[in-house]
Amino acid sequence: MIRPLPREKMTSRPPQPIGDLLGELMARRGFARVQAAAACENAWRDAAGPLLASQSRVGSARRGVLEVIVASSLLAQEVGFQKAALLAQLKQRLPDEGIHDLRVRVGRIA
């Protein structure tokens, strides 16, 4: 048989603000990462332009390095040529991400 705790040992916490609870829930479920990934994808599309954006996609962003997957080695070379301009535009569009470099690799764009 389970005995209830005496009243003096029970501690009641004051209610938490709903904003704190929602923030904690979002962090636990990974919604913040999903939103950050969507922001990176949108910023990449804006910075790269329609032609390059249609042949590439954004991978992960870790420690200020944004991974970009492109459809061919020719596009990887083109991103390399435009790297400084692309980084400047990404820094302007995503100041909180702290992106300072691009890692380009050839892969599947699907």
C-alpha positions, 0 to 999 in steps of 0.5 A, a space after each residue: 500500500 502506498 502512503 501519501 507524503 505528509 503535507 509538510 514534505 510536499 512542496 508546491 511550485 508557483 505557476 510558470 508563465 505560458 511562454 516559458 512552458 512553450 519555449 521548453 516544449 519547443 526545445 524538447 521536440 526540436 521545433 527550433 531546429 526545424 524553424 532554423 533549417 527553414 530560415 537557412 533554406 529561405 536565405 539560401 534561395 534568396 542569396 543563390 538566385 533562382 538558377 543555383 537554388 533550383 540545383 542545390 539544397 541546404 544541409 546542416 549548419 554546424 559551428 557557423 559552417 553551412 553545408 550546401 549540396 549541389 547537383 554537379 561538380 560544375 555547380 560546386 565550382 560556381 559556388 566556390 567562385 561566388 562564395 564571398 558574395 554568398 556569405 555576405 548575403 547569408 550573414 545579412 539575412 541570418 545574423 543570429 546564425 553566425 555563418 562564416 563559411 560554406 561547405 559545398 558537396 555534390 549530392 542528390 537534390 531530391 
